[in-house]
Amino acid sequence: MEKSRISYRVPYADTDQMGVVYYANYFVYFERLRNELLRDLDYSYGEMEVQGLQLPVIEAHCDYKLPVRYDDLIEITGWVAECHGAKFKVSCEIHRDGELLASGHTIHVCVTIATRKPRRLPPELADQLMDGVRGAVH
């Protein structure tokens, strides 16, 4: 699996009083990317919930390198960096015109909706995520 990519034009609503993207919105951008990454694997959060599973974030990190501003056209890229047992890590980068603006990651754990307890990822998803780890170009 190659990196997943999305383009996004930053709306005014995403910015703070200083004219830059509010820091927490970077995690919203990472979420947008994760949705596309799962779609690229022919999965969706909706399908997971039908199976009685969810993928909550248990860790989130972002390194802010340069500001993202209103009306910037940014490219968000991401890949599966790690996968084992019930957990997987998605690494993300945000670029504008090829320049790295931010990088980070989220770690997710597979839980059953009924018990909220961790369980191994479904084998078909785990296999695809592992293919992503092996195929990621960093």
TASUL-V356489 format. One line per field, one symbol per residue. burial: b if it has 16 or more other ideal C-beta (glycine too) atoms within 10 Angstrom, else e. A space follows every 10 residues. Layout:
# TASUL-V356489
burial->???
This chain:
# TASUL-V356489
burial->bebbbeebeb eeebbeeeeb beeebbbebb bebbeebbeb bebeeeebee eebebeeeee ebeeeeebbe ebebbbbbbb bbbeebbbbb bbbbebeeee bbbbbbbbbb beeeeeeeee beeebbebbb ebbeebee
